[in-house]
């Protein structure tokens, strides 16, 4: 069982920045492919950014150039640096962990990000 705990959400004005953190349990974090997803009210959950165990990253087109995902294996943590925030970025942000040889991912409880204009 892997537990994911997100933090760093909050209320910020348009154009502001936030940094989300997700800390995972387990001693093999370095093997996990990690991702940040978000779900706005009334919408489906969508991928924001992902980072593989080898450090490769990918981003949704809507956040390219504004968001940056990174990981620190020693701290068992993945981060999402969010800059130039827009009202459309308002959502609950979830951390996801994909483990090798496990078909079902683990999800965190989510952290609310609200961007006000």
Secondary structure, 3 states (H helix, E strand, C coil): CCCEEEECCEEEECCCCEEEEEEECCCCHHHCEEEEEEECCCCCCEEEEEECCCCCEEECCCCCCCEEEEEEHHHCEEEEEECCCCHHHCEEEEEEEECCCCCCCEECCCEEEEEEC
